[in-house]
């Protein structure tokens, strides 16, 4: 295959969208570096990447269910609930940390299983099922915590977990290495395994996938379980990063997880997209917010510009699809 043919193949379809997502992130980073000399420093970039990693975790789960035409609106309180479970079960004690992590991840998996069973086996629309589950989790969290963060009951992350997440390995934040591991896992799962091929088959045409022998319901349930686990992972890392959970901790990540997915070039209708694009989408979102904050743009202005930039990127995708 000649170089022009290879380049044309890379620039086709979903690969082109990934490049667009990285181009958007690079454009904003370069613009920020021009406007603010310190914006492009390694310290600034490192901070933005760490913040982007939290979006990347929830974006991984959101992408998986979007690939089969679903959506997970329960993420905010799965994240929040996992953070509360971690801190209240560990009580800040290192020897209780392994069990606390298992319980937190198990909470995410259990909620994902309930979502998946409701969507795949009971036929409840994904929006209704996951939004209802989000409300249930919010009520349980508020009830069990009595509306408090439990600061008076040693509700904080154990020090070994904080060192693991906030620490550095060869000068690189451990959080970024964890994100790289998640990116590798999701990429391998979707591109190099039979399960990944089944995911794309279900996303493109569930009926045809079923007739071809794919367990559509099982695949759907598995993806919602993974979505819950990734949301719980985000809760664990966020509480380790901040030290304590707070009610509403996961609220910003619902919109950001969906935005990172669509900005990353994943088709909201399913069957098309790569996690590498979600990584670029996560970086783009954080870069936009950081640049606007550096410019001292008021919050209402940040929200307007933030939305307009996302819409502009999606408009580009729409034109690209029309041209195809």
N, C-alpha and C positions, 0 to 999 in steps of 0.2 A: 504494500500500500504506500503510495507516494505521500509526501508531506502535505500537499494541498488537500488530498483526500482525507488524511488523518485530521487535519485542522477543521475541515468541513464537518466531519463526524462529531468532533468534540463540541463544535459550536451549534450542533443540532439539538432541538428538543430540550429535555430537562437539563442537559449539560450546559446549554446556553444560559438557562435561568440561574444555574449555580454561579456562572461567571458574572452575570448581571449582579447577583447578590454581593459577591466579593468586590465588584467594581463600585457598587454603592458604598460599601464600607470603606474602601480605599479612598474614594472621593471625599467623604466626610472627614476622614482622618487627615488627609492632605490639606483640606480647607482649614481644619482646626489648627494644624501646625503652622499654616501661613498666618492665620489671625492671631494665634497665641503661641509664641515660640516654645513654651513648655508643654504644649498639648501633645506634641509628638515624641516627648522624651520616654525612655524606657519605663521610668517610674509611673508616668501617666498611663502608658499603654498597658502596663502590668495590672494596674488598678482596674482599668476598663475591661480587661480580659477576665479578671476574677469576677467582676460584677456580671459580665456576660455569661459566665459559666453557670450561674444560678438559673438564668433564662434558658441556657442550653440544656440543663437537666429536665426541666418541665417541658421544654420544646421537644425533647426526644420522645417522651411519652405521648404528647399531643400529636406529633407527626405520625406515630405508629397507628393511632386510631383514625387519623385523617386519611391515611393511605387506603383504608377500606371504606371511606365515605362516612366515617363517624366523627364524633367530637367528644371531648371530655371537659365538661364544665364543673366537675367536682374537684378539680385540682387545688383551688385555693385552700379549702378546708381539709383536704387530704394532707397537703403540705403542713398546714397549721396543726392538724391533729397529730401527725407524726412527730413534730417538734415537741408538742406537749407530752406525748407518750414517752419520748426519749428522756426528757428532763425529769419527769415525775417518777419514772421507773428507775432511773439511775441515781437520782438525788445527789448528783454531783460527785458520786463515788466511782473511782476507777475500776474497782472490782465488779461493779454492776454494769459496766459499759457494754460488754459483749451481748448480754441478754437484752439490754435496753435497745441496742441497734437492731437486733433481731425482731423485737416487738414492734419497733417503729416501722421497719420495712414490711413486717407481717401485716400491720395495720393498712398500709398502702395496698398490699397484695389482696387483702380481704375485701377492701372497698372496690378495687378493680375487678375482682371476681364477681361481686354483686352487680356492678355495672354491666359487665360482660354477659352475665346470665340474663339480666333484664332485657338487654338489647337483642342478644342473639337468640335466646330461647323463648322469652315471653313476648317479643316483638314490640317492646316499648321504644319509641323514638329516642335516639341517643341524647338529644337536647333535653327532653323531659326527664329521662332516667338519671342522667348525670347531674342535672340542675337540682332535681329532687334530692339526690344523695348529698349534694353539697349543702343543702338546707338541713338535712338530718345531722350531718357532721357538725355544722355550725351550732345547732341547738345542743348537741351532746357536749361539745367543747365548752360552750358558755355555761351549761348546767354544771358540768363536773368541775370547772374552774371557778364557778360563781362569779364570772365576769372579770376575774383577776388574772394576772400573769403568774401567780403563785410565787412571787419573789420572796415571800416570807417563809416559804417551805422548802428552801434549798433547791428551787427549780432552776438549775443552771447546768450547762453542759460540763461533763467531767474534763479535767485539764488535759488528759491524754488525747481526747478527741479534738480539743481546741488546737493543741500543738500539731496534730496530724493534718488538720485542715488549713490552719493559718501558717504552718511552718513552711520551710523551703527545702528543696532537694537540689543540690548543685546550683543554688541561686534561683531556681525556678519555683514559684509557689506550688505547694503540693496540691492545692485546689485545681490548678491547671492540668496537672498530671492526671488527676482523677477525671477531669473532663475529657482529656485525651483518651483515657481508657474507655469512657462511655462512648465516645465517638467511634473508636475502633470496634467496640462490641456491636453497636447498632449497624455500622457499615458492613461488618462481616456477616452479621445476622441476615441483612437484607440482600446482600449481593453474592454471598458465597454458600448459602445454605438452601436446602429444599424448602424450608419454612419461608424464607424470604421470597422465593419464587411464588409460593402459594399466596403470600400477602399481596403481591402485585396482581396476581391473577384474580383474586377476590375483589380487589379495588377496581380493576378494569371491567370485570363482568362477573358478578357473583353467580348468576345463573349458569353461565358457561363453565365457571370453575367448579360448581357443584356437579354438573354433568360429567366433568372430567375426573371426578373422584376426589376433589378437594373437600375436606371437612370445613366448610365455610363457618359454621357456628363455633367449632373448636378454635379456629384461627382467630375469630373475632374476640372470643373470651380471653384467649392468651394475650392478645394485644392490649386489652383493657387492664389485665393484670399487670403487664409490664408498665403501662401508663401510671397505674397506682404506685408501683414500686419506684419509678423515676420521680414522681411527685414527692414521695416520702424521702427519697434520697436528697432532694432539694431542701426539704425541711430539716433534715439532719445537718447538712452542711451550713445552712443559714443560721441555725441555732448555735452551731459550733463557732461560726464566724462572729456572731453577735453576742454570744454568751448566754442569753436567755430568750425564751420564746415570748411572743406578744400576740395578743388576739388581733387578727387581721393581717398577720404576717404574710399570708399567701395571696391576699387580695390583688396586689399589682400584677401578679404573675399569670392571671387568667388571660387578660388581653395580650400581655407580652408573649406568652407561649403561642397563642394563635398568630400574632403578628410576625413572630420569628419564623413560623412555619410558612406563612404565605409570602413573606418577603424573601425567604429562602428558596422560593420557586416550587414548593410542593402544591400540587393541585388540590384545592379544597374539595373537589369532586371525587378524589381518590385515584389510586393506581399510578401516580406519577410523582417523583420527587426523590431527593437524596438527603441524608442527614448532613452532609458537608454543606449544603445550602442553608440548613437551619443554623449551623455554626456561624456562617457569614451573616445571616439574618440577626442573630443574637448580638453579634459585634456591632452591626449597623445600628440597632436600636439603642444600645448603650452609648455609642459614639454621638448619636444625635442628641440625646439627653445631656451628655457631658458638655458638648459644645454649646448648647443653649444655656446651660447653667453658667458656663464660663463667660458667656455674653450677658449674664444677668437679666435674661429675658424673664418676665413675670410668669407665674405658673400657668395662667390662662393662655398666654402667648405660646408657651412651650407646648401646651396640649394641642393648640391649633396647628403650629408648624410641624409638630411630631406627626399628627394625622395627615397633613398635606404631603409630607415626604413619603409616608407609607403609601398613600393613594397614588402618588406619582410613579413609584416603583411598580405598583400593581397595574397601573395604566400601561407602563412599558411592556409588562408581561402580556396584557390583553392585546396590544398592537402586534407583539411578536407572534401570538397565537393566531391572530387574524391573517398575518402575512403567510403563516404556514399553510 
